[in-house]
Amino acid sequence: MKKVLILGGTGDAVKLAAKLTTIPEIEVISSLAGRTKKPAALVGKFRIGGFGGAEGLAQYLQANSIDILMDATHPCAGQITINGAIAAQSVNIPHLMLVRPQWEKLAGDNWIEVESVEAAAIAIPESVNRVFITSGRQQLEPFLQRSHISPHIWYLMRSIDPPDLELPNSMLLLDRGPFSLEQERQLLRDYQIQAIVSKNSGGNATYAKIIAARELGIPIIMVQRPVMPKGEKVTSIEEAIAWLNQL
């Protein structure tokens, strides 16, 4: 019996855990940071909460006799992926990163590419009055700061859970993807959106907004992914299972 810890928080992680639980010789534990109050339904064992950095994660791996670490966190999560690589190396267990391909800029896309959410808030053009924020509920402070400078900007925010921080001159939509192209087209039209803030998360669940923005000529302020640590990487659940089977 091999014990696999999945660093989760994405739909890919849920699907990976479901696949692995069908393998008789594998015991799966999924780990969630706890940022989403109503996470997607999980299969098998799971834990919720942080580890206390790379050192805390390494201690968890040893204390729970984890044989394999698989990272299926959000591609923009950054720190937990770095911690996973360090922890797995320190306890000398196999480690894999499941990284969905990022979105690529196509003809007709108008992207303003930035390195952080802080840079995205600054990059909103002064001529824009209505902004759709899809970069997550955890990082709204930069937009609050921007609202002090540019009080004319109205924000539409979409997230699974309500944010802790409240933006003035804004509206909140609580919803979970996937979203259809028609839904996204209608939303952008109904709210007269002039710019979108998004992270380059990749995948299909929220790509419809990219297509809709392209069709409607709406610029996207695109937050790029953080640099990934070195290590073994795959781009699909099938490849992750094949990697596991080769160990």
C-alpha positions in Angstrom: 0.0 0.0 0.0 1.3 3.4 -1.0 0.1 6.6 0.7 -0.3 9.6 -1.7 -0.8 13.1 -0.5 -2.5 15.4 -3.0 -2.0 19.1 -2.5 -5.4 20.2 -3.8 -7.9 23.1 -4.2 -8.6 22.7 -7.9 -11.1 20.7 -10.0 -8.1 18.8 -11.3 -7.2 17.7 -7.8 -10.7 16.4 -7.1 -10.7 14.4 -10.4 -7.2 13.1 -9.7 -8.2 11.9 -6.2 -11.3 10.2 -7.6 -9.1 8.3 -10.1 -6.5 7.3 -7.6 -9.0 5.9 -5.1 -10.0 3.3 -7.7 -6.4 1.9 -7.6 -6.4 -0.9 -4.9 -2.8 -0.4 -3.7 -3.1 3.4 -3.3 -4.3 5.3 -0.2 -5.1 8.9 -1.0 -5.2 11.9 1.2 -6.3 15.3 -0.2 -5.1 18.5 1.4 -7.0 21.8 1.1 -5.8 25.2 2.3 -9.3 26.0 3.6 -9.8 29.2 1.7 -13.0 28.0 0.1 -15.8 27.5 2.6 -17.7 25.1 0.3 -15.1 23.1 -1.6 -16.1 20.7 -4.4 -17.0 17.3 -3.2 -13.9 15.2 -2.4 -13.5 11.4 -2.7 -11.5 9.6 0.0 -9.7 11.1 3.0 -8.9 14.8 3.3 -7.4 17.4 5.6 -8.1 21.1 5.7 -5.6 23.8 6.7 -2.0 24.9 6.2 1.1 23.0 7.2 3.3 25.8 8.5 5.6 26.3 5.5 8.0 23.8 3.9 9.3 22.6 7.2 5.8 21.9 8.5 4.9 20.0 5.3 8.0 17.9 5.6 7.1 17.0 9.2 3.6 16.0 8.1 5.0 13.8 5.3 7.2 12.0 7.7 4.7 11.8 10.6 2.0 10.3 8.3 4.4 8.0 6.4 3.5 9.6 3.0 5.2 7.8 0.1 4.4 10.2 -2.8 3.5 13.9 -3.0 1.4 15.1 -5.9 0.8 18.9 -6.3 -2.4 19.7 -8.0 -2.8 23.2 -6.6 -3.9 26.3 -8.6 -1.1 27.2 -11.1 -1.0 30.7 -9.6 -0.8 29.5 -6.0 3.0 29.9 -5.9 4.2 29.4 -2.4 2.6 26.1 -1.6 4.1 24.6 -4.8 7.5 25.9 -3.7 7.0 24.4 -0.3 5.9 21.1 -1.8 9.1 20.8 -3.8 11.3 21.7 -0.9 9.5 19.3 1.5 9.5 16.3 -0.9 13.2 16.8 -1.5 14.0 17.1 2.2 12.3 13.8 3.0 13.3 12.1 -0.2 10.0 11.0 -1.7 8.8 11.2 -5.3 7.1 14.5 -6.2 5.0 15.4 -9.2 3.4 18.7 -10.2 0.2 18.6 -12.2 0.2 21.9 -14.1 -2.5 22.6 -16.6 -1.3 24.4 -19.7 -1.7 28.2 -19.5 -3.8 30.2 -21.8 -2.0 31.5 -24.9 -2.7 34.9 -26.4 -4.5 34.5 -29.7 -5.3 36.9 -32.6 -7.8 39.4 -31.4 -6.9 39.2 -27.7 -6.0 42.5 -26.0 -4.0 41.5 -23.0 -2.1 43.7 -20.6 0.3 41.2 -19.1 1.5 41.9 -15.5 3.4 40.0 -12.9 1.1 40.4 -9.9 -2.4 41.4 -8.7 -0.8 44.6 -7.3 0.5 45.4 -10.8 -2.9 44.6 -12.3 -4.7 47.1 -10.1 -2.2 49.8 -11.2 -2.5 48.8 -14.8 -6.2 49.5 -15.1 -6.4 52.5 -17.6 -7.8 55.7 -16.1 -10.3 55.8 -19.0 -12.0 52.6 -17.8 -15.0 53.0 -15.6 -16.3 49.4 -15.2 -13.9 46.5 -14.3 -14.7 42.8 -13.9 -12.4 41.2 -11.2 -12.0 37.4 -11.6 -8.6 37.1 -9.9 -9.9 35.8 -6.6 -11.4 37.1 -3.3 -8.1 36.9 -1.4 -6.3 39.8 -3.1 -8.6 42.8 -3.1 -6.5 45.2 -1.2 -4.7 46.5 -4.3 -8.1 47.4 -5.8 -9.1 49.1 -2.6 -6.0 51.2 -2.8 -6.8 52.0 -6.5 -10.3 53.0 -5.6 -8.9 55.8 -3.4 -6.9 57.1 -6.4 -9.6 56.4 -9.0 -13.0 56.6 -7.3 -14.8 56.6 -10.6 -14.0 52.9 -11.3 -16.9 50.5 -10.5 -15.9 46.9 -9.8 -17.8 43.7 -10.5 -16.3 40.8 -8.5 -17.1 37.1 -8.9 -16.0 34.5 -6.4 -17.2 31.2 -4.8 -17.3 32.7 -1.3 -17.7 36.3 -0.1 -14.5 38.3 0.3 -13.4 39.5 3.7 -12.6 42.9 2.3 -15.4 45.2 0.9 -14.7 47.4 -2.0 -16.6 50.7 -2.3 -18.5 51.2 -5.6 -18.7 47.5 -6.4 -21.0 44.5 -6.8 -20.4 40.9 -5.8 -21.5 37.8 -7.7 -21.2 34.5 -5.9 -20.9 31.7 -8.4 -18.7 28.7 -9.3 -17.6 27.7 -12.8 -17.6 26.3 -15.4 -19.3 29.2 -17.2 -20.6 29.0 -20.7 -19.7 31.3 -23.5 -23.2 32.7 -23.7 -23.2 33.3 -19.9 -20.0 35.3 -20.2 -21.1 37.3 -23.2 -24.3 38.2 -21.5 -22.6 39.2 -18.2 -20.1 41.4 -20.0 -22.9 43.1 -21.9 -25.3 43.4 -19.0 -22.7 45.1 -16.7 -21.1 47.1 -19.5 -17.7 45.8 -18.6 -14.7 47.7 -20.1 -11.8 45.7 -18.7 -11.3 42.3 -17.0 -8.7 41.4 -14.4 -7.8 37.7 -14.6 -5.0 35.3 -13.6 -3.7 33.0 -16.3 -5.1 29.9 -14.6 -5.5 27.9 -17.8 -8.1 25.1 -18.3 -11.6 25.2 -19.7 -13.8 26.1 -16.7 -13.3 29.8 -17.0 -11.9 30.2 -20.5 -15.2 31.4 -21.9 -14.6 34.8 -20.5 -11.4 35.1 -22.6 -13.4 34.2 -25.7 -16.2 36.6 -24.8 -13.7 39.4 -24.2 -12.0 38.7 -27.5 -15.3 38.9 -29.4 -16.4 42.1 -27.6 -13.0 43.8 -27.9 -12.6 44.1 -24.1 -9.0 44.3 -22.7 -7.8 41.7 -20.1 -5.3 42.6 -17.5 -3.7 39.2 -17.3 -1.7 38.2 -14.2 1.1 35.8 -15.2 1.9 32.7 -13.3 4.7 32.6 -10.8 7.9 30.8 -11.7 7.5 27.1 -11.0 10.2 25.2 -9.0 12.3 22.5 -10.8 10.9 19.0 -10.8 8.8 16.5 -12.6 5.7 18.0 -14.2 2.7 16.7 -16.2 -0.2 18.6 -17.8 -3.0 16.0 -17.5 -4.5 13.6 -15.0 -3.8 10.7 -17.4 -0.1 11.6 -17.4 -0.1 11.9 -13.6 -1.5 8.4 -13.2 1.0 7.0 -15.8 3.8 8.7 -13.8 2.5 7.1 -10.6 2.3 3.7 -12.2 5.9 3.8 -13.3 7.2 4.3 -9.8 
